[in-house]
């Protein structure tokens, strides 16, 4: 098989089978030399499996990978890296206490006789970073760098290996808008040098800012490849989910009631005199830039962080919450931003996760009522349409959107009346977002009250009944949904 001159890598009928699952179903897809090629699809579409086949992490069941004109049935990770195929994942592979230069050349250290050539590594690292247009001290330790700079170091590692095919997996997940634009500049520099960049993101607006072409996957199958200039967001979403999503956000159908939660003058090291009220059936959006104190406010209400002063009232009753356990006991739940680390217990089953926070209600004399546990879990799997073969499935084997549903089910099982969602749709695809939005709206219509922290402006504007904006630990303003605009929110967020 010959490869057209402008194709650096081509997949031909690649299949990957797992017991009971077709992860990749005869995927054929080509990537051109020196292009930015976006890859999109819902969680479970096969994107991660495809990456792992290309980087040699897993062996395809069948099919071929043609790279630089050579045909392979599989790569090893070492072969992929030596061939110039590198990947930067969401979880960085850096050693915190080593320097930037030491991380860039880790495993390939430069030597002067029997000793490390630190000066040579620092010099070459500085040259690579300069090529990328970023000024980072090669002697700085990774632990002292921001997430954005750590990501640059990961890219610099790839450049040091003469990368020709660079995979960026959800590269903007933890970056600010300014940092995302800086990353785009790096991508454009690499493209100008002839590097092919495979860009994977759930944020479709980024694809139109940086990509030349976009390929869509669904249910393990390749669907289509489109020039970005010839398509739009709605068309891509339709291809991703196999249906037209009419309206991004579900409409409100019920009225908002009396005040349920009142927060007065909360203070600690990062929260500064925060006061607000939340009404029954209301979804209160909490906006602001990274570091504004939104998550810290939520953690203080939930008892995860100590307060220096301030009061929390629930249905007019003053609470003294010193721990998350006490918050849960009073009917306050928190769906955290870091789903994998703080929200879901990956090594436990779907059933165990759902009932974890309500064990006292289904236990007697220290023993869990298994029949009741299975009934509760089964009810929520059905109600939230959690895609799992059975409730004994380990949570780590679910997609991001379904993991988020499991976390939500856990809090619904506790009968919490106030739920705090911290970045509820971060890292999940557009179809799963729609389902989470519908569930949130259904909760408010059932009388639950929600505080939603979100850095996604469309989500904040589309879901909130009212928006409170924070900056530097303080509330800088409040906007009714009808009056809120992106410009007004950003103005308050930088006040």
Number of C-alpha atoms within 10 A of each C-alpha: 8 9 16 13 10 13 18 21 23 21 21 17 16 21 23 22 13 9 6 7 9 15 21 27 18 18 20 17 17 20 21 20 20 21 24 25 27 26 20 26 28 24 23 18 23 23 24 14 20 22 18 16 25 28 24 19 17 17 17 22 15 17 17 20 25 21 21 18 16 11 17 12 15 22 20 15 18 12 13 20 20 13 17 19 24 26 23 20 15 14 10 12 12 20 14 14 13 16 19 32 27 25 25 27 19 14 8 10 16 16 12 10 7 6 9 13 13 16 13 15 22 20 12 17 27 21 14 19 22 13 15 21 14 17 11 17 15 22 17 15 18 22 15 12 16 11 16 18 18 21 25 21 27 20 25 26 24 23 22 15 17 16 23 23 28 22 24 21 21 17 19 23 14 16 16 15 13 10 15 17 16 16 24 17 16 19 24 19 15 22 17 12 11 16 24 26 27 22 22 26 22 21 18 18 11 17 22 18 11 19 22 16 22 23 23 22 24 22 20 22 21 21 17 14 17 16 14 20 11 7 13 14 12 13 12 22 21 15 18 24 20 13 11 13 15 9 8 15 18 17 11 15 10 14 11 18 13 12 17 20 21 18 18 15 14 21 21 17 11 18 25 19 16 18 16 14 15 22 20 22 26 28 25 24 25 25 29 26 20 16 13 21 22 28 23 18 24 24 20 25 28 23 20 18 17 16 20 11 12 17 17 21 16 19 13 11 11 13 15 14 21 16 17 19 16 15 21 22 16 17 16 25 28 25 22 22 18 13 20 15 10 11 19 26 21 17 13 16 18 32 25 22 24 31 24 19 18 19 18 14 14 17 14 10 6 9 10 14 13 11 9 14 21 16 12 18 23 17 14 20 22 10 11 17 12 22 15 16 9 13 19 14 16 18 24 16 14 20 20 22 25 24 25 26 24 28 21 25 25 28 24 20 19 21 18 19 24 29 25 23 23 23 20 25 21 21 19 21 25 23 20 20 21 17 18 21 19 16 17 23 25 17 20 23 18 13 18 22 29 27 22 26 26 24 18 13 14 13 20 24 23 15 23 24 19 21 25 23 26 27 22 19 22 22 25 18 17 20 18 14 17 10 11 17 16 11 9 14 25 15 14 20 22 14 14
